[in-house]
């Protein structure tokens, strides 16, 4: 199990990303619009820099829904490899069959 503080910090980041998504997208389009003057694009960049850092989507870490583990994450199941193996061995994941050869 991961530290509770790390899991909660990541949840807080997810909330901030959702909250600032529209504002961030609008400012990014303004900053990248070549038809605007350089001053207007620079002003948009400054406004973008004033937003909280944790409102950026790249700061969210993929974590296991079961254990909170950040490594060995399988995106399709939103779980770590260890949780997938454990639940799969118990037969709690539908359609997952333990391989043998």
MARFITOR-22872 format. One line per 10 residues: number of its first residue (from 0); their letters; for each residue x, y, z of C-alpha. Coordinates in nm, 3 decimals. Layout:
# residues N
NUM) a) X:Y:Z; ... .
This chain:
# residues 101
0) xxxxxxxxxx) 0.000:0.000:0.000; 0.130:0.341:-0.097; 0.148:0.631:0.144; -0.192:0.787:0.202; -0.045:1.133:0.153; 0.079:1.043:-0.196; -0.260:0.904:-0.295; -0.442:1.209:-0.159; -0.197:1.447:-0.328; -0.268:1.278:-0.661 .
10) xxxxxxxxxx) -0.645:1.302:-0.603; -0.604:1.674:-0.532; -0.412:1.714:-0.859; -0.689:1.534:-1.050; -0.945:1.772:-0.898; -0.738:2.078:-0.994; -0.685:1.954:-1.349; -1.061:1.913:-1.392; -1.128:2.256:-1.238; -0.881:2.450:-1.456 .
20) xxxxxxxxxx) -0.908:2.246:-1.780; -1.121:2.493:-1.978; -0.921:2.801:-1.870; -0.590:2.627:-1.940; -0.705:2.512:-2.286; -0.825:2.860:-2.380; -0.496:3.022:-2.272; -0.289:2.761:-2.454; -0.476:2.819:-2.780; -0.421:3.195:-2.742 .
30) xxxxxxxxxx) -0.051:3.148:-2.666; -0.001:2.929:-2.975; -0.213:3.139:-3.215; 0.028:3.287:-3.471; -0.228:3.541:-3.595; -0.211:3.733:-3.266; 0.063:3.981:-3.184; 0.364:3.874:-2.984; 0.250:4.086:-2.687; -0.092:3.916:-2.675 .
40) xxxxxxxxxx) 0.065:3.570:-2.693; 0.315:3.664:-2.421; 0.032:3.792:-2.200; -0.149:3.460:-2.246; 0.169:3.274:-2.144; 0.197:3.491:-1.831; -0.166:3.416:-1.739; -0.097:3.046:-1.796; 0.205:3.064:-1.567; -0.010:3.219:-1.291 .
50) xxxxxxxxxx) -0.233:2.909:-1.275; -0.146:2.646:-1.012; 0.124:2.404:-1.124; -0.081:2.106:-1.011; -0.357:2.206:-1.254; -0.143:2.071:-1.538; -0.247:1.724:-1.657; 0.112:1.601:-1.690; 0.155:1.615:-1.311; -0.103:1.340:-1.250 .
60) xxxxxxxxxx) 0.056:1.005:-1.173; -0.114:0.681:-1.279; -0.179:0.483:-0.962; -0.332:0.144:-0.889; -0.697:0.166:-0.781; -0.645:-0.121:-0.533; -0.312:-0.047:-0.367; -0.209:0.300:-0.485; 0.115:0.163:-0.630; 0.262:0.401:-0.893 .
70) xxxxxxxxxx) 0.483:0.150:-1.077; 0.384:-0.145:-1.295; 0.054:0.022:-1.383; -0.169:-0.151:-1.639; -0.386:0.122:-1.789; -0.657:-0.104:-1.929; -0.742:-0.232:-1.580; -0.625:0.072:-1.380; -0.431:-0.162:-1.150; -0.070:-0.253:-1.086 .
80) xxxxxxxxxx) 0.073:-0.579:-1.215; 0.079:-0.720:-0.862; -0.289:-0.646:-0.797; -0.385:-0.792:-1.136; -0.195:-1.112:-1.064; -0.338:-1.145:-0.714; -0.700:-1.082:-0.815; -0.659:-1.293:-1.129; -0.531:-1.588:-0.928; -0.839:-1.565:-0.706 .
90) xxxxxxxxxx) -1.063:-1.553:-1.014; -1.202:-1.208:-0.935; -1.125:-1.054:-1.276; -1.370:-1.174:-1.542; -1.207:-1.311:-1.856; -0.857:-1.329:-1.708; -0.711:-1.677:-1.728; -0.380:-1.772:-1.572; -0.150:-1.888:-1.850; 0.045:-2.210:-1.840 .
100) x) 0.262:-2.383:-2.100 .
